[in-house]
């Protein structure tokens, strides 16, 4: 019960890594708001873990403000924020990515971190406590060709994590990031371009431990970084990648 009595928001919590994090947080005693643009998915995970569901578009300021208000009003206070929602563009040469896809990737992967900070950091600063976890990617550390703007958005998130950590440390707020390799999530097919046994084998060959990141892997790492056990840890971008970045 490492998160007993804690409250948390997990964006993109309706599936994939977000659902794994939400499940682990609830199992460790936290009250969890499962926030997702997919209302049905959020409701399903929330019902499973005894949490609350919130529909949110993390790239829209009014929607994020509504989520923040609902969490603070519903919980009374917010201890943990996990910025997990993310998207990618399909693998292609950088100059071929349509402008609207570029805008959407940066809005969901980068602007969302700004928006959640805008509406939730003041609350955490006022309480002199809090933990923020940004779900980045190995793509931000060791980028692959043809995912250029996705890679860049995750590199942005890692830099944002470090500067947020430095600025918020005097206020008692810790900020960290997780960098998973691809996993069994809705984005896997998009990363590979096509989901075939051959493409999976090629992808897995780049991971020394020989498997994808799982939602459970992410939940375990997230639980540590957001718990009091990590009270001296801030500004890290922890690789949960089976050795992919070595």
N, C-alpha and C positions, 0 to 999 in steps of 0.2 A: 504493500500500500504506500508506495513512494510518493504518490500524488494525492494522498488523502486530504480532503478539504480544499483542494485546489480547483480553480475553474479555468476552462480553456475554450478557445475557438480554434477549430481546424478548418481552414478553407480547402475547397476541393476534397472535402471529407466523405463524399458520397461513393468513392471508388478508389481503387489502386492504393498507392502509398498513403493517401489521406485517410482512407478507411482503416488501414492497418494502424496508423497512429491513433486515430480516434478509439479504436478497440482497445489498444494497449493502455491509453490514458484512463479509460473507464475502468479497466480491470485493475488499475493501480489506485483507484479511488477518486479520480477527478470527475467533476461535473463537466460534460462536454457539449458544446454547441457544434453541430455538424453543419457547416455552411457550404453550399454548393449551388451552382447555376441550375443544376438538375434537381428540381424540388422532389421528385419521386425518389431519386437515389439518396438524397439527404435524409428524407423521412424514413426510408428503409433502414439505414445504418443507425439513425438516432433511436428508432424503436428497438433495434437489436441490442443496443448498449445502454438503454435507459437515459439517453440524452435528449437534447432539443434540436430541432431542425430549423434552418434558416436559409431561405433562398437569397442568393447574392450573386451579382455580377461584379467581380473584384476589380474590373477596369472602369467601373462607374462610381463616381464620387457619392452620389445620393444613395446608391445601393449599399456601399460600404458604410456610410454614416448610419443608415438604418440598422445594419448588422451590429455595429458598435453599440448603438443605443439599446438595441434589444438585449445584447449580452450583459451590459452593465446594469440595465434595469432588471433583467431577469435573475442574474446571479448576485447582484449587489456590488460586486467587484470582479475584475478580471485579472487573473494571475499569469496566464499563458496565452500567447498568440502564435499559431503556426501558419505561416504563409506558404501553403502547399499548392494551391491552384496554379496550373501551368498548362501551356500548349506549345506546339511546335509547328513548323512548316515541313512539308515533305522534302526529302533529300533532292537537291538540285543545285546547279551552279548558282552562286550568290546573286549574279546579275539577273537571273531568271525568276527569282522570287517576286511574286506580284506585290505591288506597293501596299495593297490592303491587307495582305497576309503579314507583311513586315510590321505594319502598324498594330495589328492584332496581337502578334507575338510580344512586342514590346509593351503593349498596354496590359496584357494579362500577366506577363512574367516580371515586368519592372515597375510599371506605374502602380500596380496593385500594392507593392511594398510601400511606396510613397503614400498611397491613400490610407492603408491600415495604420501607418505611423501617424498620419495627420489626425485621424479620429480616435486612436487608442493610446498613443504615447503620452499625451497630456494626462490621461487617467492614471497610467502607470507612474509617471513622474510625481503626481500628487500623492501617491501612496508610498513612494520611495521603494518600490519593489516591482518585479515583473520579469518574465522571460519571454523573449521573442526568438522564434526559430524559423529561418528561411530555408526552404527546400530548394537548393541549387542543383548542381549536377556535375558529374565528371566532365561534361562537355565544357564547363567553364574553366577547367584546369588543364585538360588534355583534349582539345577539340578535334573532331573528325571533319574531313572535307564534306562539303555539300549540305552541311547544317549550319552554315555560317552565322546567320542572324539569331538562330536559337542559341548557339554557342555563346554569342556575344551577350545575349540577354542574361544567361546564367553567370557569365563572368561579371556582368554588372551587379548581379545579386550578391556575389561573393564580396565585391568591393563595398557595396552598400552595407553588408553585414559588418564588415570591419570598421567602417566609419561610424555606423550607428553604435557599435559597441564602445568605441572611444568616447563618443559624445554622451551616451546615456549612462556610462559607468558611475559618474559622480551622483547620479540620481537613483542608484540601486537597481538599475535595469540591465539585465544581461542579454546579449544578442549573439546568436550562433547560427551556423548553417550546416546542413547535411548535403553531401555530394554523392548521391547514389549512381551506380551504373544503371543501365536500362533494366527494367523488370517487367513482370507480368502485369502490366497496367494497360489502360486503353491507348496509351501513346506508343506502345512497343511497335506496332505495325507501321506507324508513321515514321519512327526512327529508322527502321530497316528498309522502308520503301515497299516491301512486300514480305508477308509472313509465310516463309516456306522453310522446310527442314534444312535446306542448303544455306539459307540466309541466317537461320538461327545458329547453325554450326559455325559459320564464319564469324558471327558476332561473339559467340561463346569462346572461340579460340583466342580472343584478345583479353579474356578474364582469367588470371592465373588459378583462381579457385574453381573455375569451370561451371559457374552457374550465374543466373541473373540475381539482382537484388530482389528481395521479397517484401511485401507489406509488413511482415513480422520483423524482418531485419530493421526496417525503418522505424517501426514502432519502438523497438528496444532501444535503439540509439537516441531517438527523440525523447523517450522517457528519461534517460539519463541526463541529457543536456538540459531538460526543462525541470529537473528535480533539484532539491537542495543538495544532493550529492555533488552536483556540478557548480556549487556556489562560487568557486574560484575560476570557473571556465567562462571566458567571454571572447568573442571575436574569432573563434575558430571556424574553419570550414572542414568538417570531419568527413573523410572519405569512407563511404560504406559501399565498397566497390569490388571486393574480392581481389584486390591487387591491381586493378585495371590501370591505375595512374602511376604505378611503379615504372 
